[in-house]
């Protein structure tokens, strides 16, 4: 009942009260390890660490995740071991956000080593994909492109075909890592892959990331090649404004010509033409 109350408070975004409920549940039943109670306690402990981070108490949240991992890492229950995997992944992500890159990397490596392929539930697979995606991003930031490529490719092997957003992120990161390593051909392959997926995951923040990446890509392969790759993909319509903007930069007269054509189309239904 208390756990359900916590979920309801989460939906209402009443984080402080949600945290109080989880802490109360843990305080009441922490020593009870009966099979029907322990999963509720571990879920409350995990949620408490997550909410603590959402409240901005990142360092405290990290300690809570680490304590959770230390306590339950060898537990025989598969569901609890799956929670341990998530806790260590979240700990690594929190460390990365806090700028503790080396510590974060150690925890991501621990997540990969801890992953048990025999636990073939979607939640655990998604956790390992999330960990490998974040690890790839971190290794790119740390200018370790070869290691990042290895992590990203491993992430793709685990990623389910229907997970469009996860595959999109991995291809985007791999494209950047390959450009950093100097392998332009492989980088372009992954650009084509994430442009295939963009229509399925298109949101303003995602599109902004893509356009920023493509802007940087022009410095690697040139404006014409970048535009060519976009126009050959299913994202050509989505990125039409981006392409027009880059072509105007290439040919300043093009923008004037396009404006004239647009005006001509606007007046043509009434038979009026602009000369």
C-alpha atoms as one frame of an Amber mdcrd trajectory, in Angstrom:
protein
   0.000   0.000   0.000   2.809   2.401   0.908   4.604   1.628  -2.342   1.450
   2.394  -4.329   1.119   5.680  -2.432   4.650   6.540  -3.492   3.822   5.879
  -7.138   0.735   8.099  -6.895   2.771  10.917  -5.361   5.329  10.502  -8.155
   2.604  11.074 -10.753   1.627  14.231  -8.868   5.323  15.309  -8.819   5.254
  15.636  -5.014   8.796  14.372  -4.649   9.438  15.211  -0.987   6.301  13.354
   0.115   7.106  10.477  -2.216  10.525  10.140  -0.592   8.972  10.180   2.890
   6.709   7.274   1.941   9.613   5.169   0.664  11.696   5.903   3.751   8.767
   4.947   5.978   8.302   1.636   4.177  12.017   0.834   4.512  12.063   1.773
   8.198   9.096  -0.519   8.909  10.189  -3.605   6.947  13.941  -3.360   6.281
  14.760  -6.352   8.481  11.979  -8.493   6.993  13.435 -10.748   4.283  10.387
 -12.879   3.630   9.841 -13.449  -0.131   6.668 -11.379  -0.334   8.067  -8.369
   1.580  11.712  -8.051   0.499  10.969  -7.089  -3.147   8.777  -4.242  -1.877
  11.560  -3.023   0.417  14.218  -3.156  -2.307  11.933  -1.306  -4.709  11.350
   1.378  -2.083  15.109   1.681  -1.455  15.838   1.960  -5.163  13.076   4.533
  -5.680  14.293   6.538  -2.686  17.760   6.820  -4.244  16.251   7.894  -7.560
  13.974  10.543  -6.000  16.859  11.852  -3.900  18.733  12.502  -7.132  15.692
  14.172  -8.678  15.625  16.513  -5.692  19.143  17.630  -6.593  20.949  15.725
  -3.845  23.214  13.958  -6.311  26.016  13.003  -3.910  23.569  11.525  -1.422
  21.787   9.681  -4.227  25.108   8.184  -5.377  25.829   6.911  -1.869  22.353
   5.375  -1.651  22.842   3.544  -4.955  26.263   2.280  -3.877  24.849   1.048
  -0.565  22.057  -0.740  -2.426  24.549  -2.452  -4.761  26.819  -3.507  -1.895
  23.938  -4.984   0.061  22.104  -6.915  -2.672  24.688  -7.657  -5.376  24.923
 -11.348  -4.508  21.235 -11.924  -3.813  19.790 -15.094  -5.299  16.548 -13.432
  -6.467  16.770 -12.521 -10.167  14.440  -9.517  -9.890  16.582  -8.034  -7.119
  19.760  -8.648  -9.135  18.088  -6.790 -11.996  17.481  -3.859  -9.619  21.147
  -3.996  -8.585  22.125  -3.649 -12.257  19.870  -0.586 -12.589  21.204   0.916
  -9.358  24.816   0.634 -10.513  23.912   2.088 -13.905  22.124   5.035 -12.276
  25.080   5.542  -9.947  27.420   5.738 -12.954  25.136   8.184 -14.770  24.940
  10.389 -11.653  28.734  10.376 -11.347  29.041  11.348 -15.007  26.587  14.220
 -14.541  28.590  15.348 -11.513  31.771  15.441 -13.590  33.432  12.451 -11.887
  34.319  10.845 -15.203  36.872   8.279 -14.060  34.646   7.029 -11.234  31.665
   6.935 -13.584  33.646   4.903 -16.115  34.577   2.334 -13.454  30.912   1.893
 -12.565  29.869   1.549 -16.225  32.522  -1.149 -16.643  31.161  -2.863 -13.519
  27.632  -2.794 -14.984  28.840  -4.465 -18.177  30.695  -7.131 -16.184  27.747
  -7.670 -13.850  25.246  -8.185 -16.652  24.049 -11.773 -16.752  22.828 -12.792
 -20.253  20.817 -15.595 -18.676  18.546 -12.921 -17.166  16.864 -12.264 -20.461
  14.136  -9.912 -19.238  13.633  -6.693 -21.202  14.332  -4.507 -18.160  17.832
  -5.930 -17.684  18.625  -5.770 -21.401  17.454  -2.155 -21.514  19.663  -1.373
 -18.512  22.768  -2.755 -20.210  21.940  -0.850 -23.411  21.477   2.346 -21.380
  24.791   1.737 -19.616  26.644   1.115 -22.876  25.079   4.196 -24.481  26.144
   6.389 -21.555  29.573   4.724 -21.517  30.007   5.472 -25.230  29.061   9.106
 -24.645  31.457   9.434 -21.724  34.360   7.830 -23.595  33.770  10.225 -26.494
  33.842  13.185 -24.095  37.079  11.795 -22.654  38.472  11.593 -26.225  38.752
   7.813 -26.225  37.150   7.140 -29.632  38.395   3.576 -30.100  37.006   2.493
 -26.724  33.789   4.431 -27.400  33.345   2.595 -30.704  33.768  -0.745 -28.949
  31.149   0.222 -26.334  28.711   1.559 -28.918  28.949  -1.501 -31.147  28.397
  -3.762 -28.128  25.338  -1.674 -27.266  23.929  -2.254 -30.750  24.340  -6.026
 -30.390  22.147  -5.956 -27.275  19.655  -3.403 -28.592  16.297  -4.847 -29.603
  15.127  -3.988 -33.108  12.025  -2.199 -31.848  14.013   0.150 -29.600  14.205
   2.993 -32.095  15.301   5.689 -29.658  18.142   3.621 -28.206  19.409   2.593
 -31.648  19.201   6.211 -32.810  21.324   7.409 -29.878  23.929   4.697 -30.396
  24.303   5.424 -34.111  24.590   9.160 -33.398  27.312   8.553 -30.806  29.133
   6.069 -33.025  29.138   8.539 -35.910  30.841  11.080 -33.661  33.353   8.547
 -32.346  34.271   7.406 -35.866  34.750  11.001 -37.013  36.995  11.551 -33.988
  39.024   8.444 -34.903  39.426   9.638 -38.503  37.319   6.860 -40.073  35.042
   9.036 -42.230  33.524   6.129 -44.176  32.255   4.349 -41.031  31.106   7.677
 -39.602  28.987   8.359 -42.688  27.476   4.858 -42.432  26.255   5.625 -38.918
  25.007   9.062 -39.987  22.880   7.302 -42.609  21.625   4.906 -39.920  20.520
   7.598 -37.478  18.916   9.592 -40.307  16.902   6.452 -41.118  15.623   6.466
 -37.528  15.081  10.210 -37.065  11.472  10.207 -38.412  10.597   7.633 -35.720
  12.040   9.617 -32.779  11.709  13.206 -34.004  11.224  15.703 -31.167  12.513
  19.308 -30.963  15.455  18.439 -28.638  16.394  15.446 -30.789  16.267  17.475
 -33.978  18.374  20.214 -32.370  21.027  17.602 -31.481  20.972  16.237 -35.026
  21.292  19.664 -36.616  24.174  20.535 -34.282  25.899  17.282 -35.232  25.335
  17.850 -38.961  26.724  21.374 -38.654  29.893  19.926 -37.138  29.921  17.206
 -39.801  30.261  19.817 -42.568  33.710  20.563 -41.181  34.649  16.914 -41.692
  33.175  16.068 -45.103  32.038  19.417 -46.510  28.653  21.031 -46.972  27.815
  19.344 -50.274  28.460  15.817 -48.959  26.456  16.508 -45.796  23.489  17.747
 -47.824  23.789  14.760 -50.192  23.589  12.266 -47.281  20.540  14.061 -45.856
  18.743  14.165 -49.204  19.297  10.426 -49.704  17.649   9.632 -46.333  14.027
   9.475 -45.088  14.835  12.572 -42.999  15.140  14.854 -46.030  11.686  16.364
 -45.431  12.243  16.813 -41.697  15.575  18.530 -42.325  14.492  20.524 -45.389
  14.849  23.883 -43.621  18.282  22.884 -42.362  19.342  21.922 -45.904  17.986
  25.146 -47.409  19.868  27.153 -44.805  23.140  25.391 -45.592  22.662  25.806
 -49.338  22.026  29.520 -48.873  25.324  29.729 -47.014  26.987  28.020 -49.965
  25.292  30.212 -52.588  24.174  33.617 -51.203  22.088  34.265 -54.359  20.144
  31.033 -53.792  18.233  32.520 -50.859  17.154  35.491 -52.950  16.092  33.205
 -55.804  14.053  30.984 -53.447  12.288  33.998 -51.938  11.387  35.210 -55.424
  10.040  31.770 -56.346   7.980  31.620 -53.148   6.469  35.020 -53.906   5.719
  33.905 -57.433   3.901  30.799 -56.134   2.001  32.887 -53.590   0.573  35.235
 -56.243   0.112  32.699 -59.048  -3.396  31.446 -57.998  -4.803  34.898 -58.657
  -2.994  35.166 -61.961  -0.588  37.811 -60.667   3.078  37.365 -61.311   6.082
  39.090 -59.815   8.780  39.903 -62.337
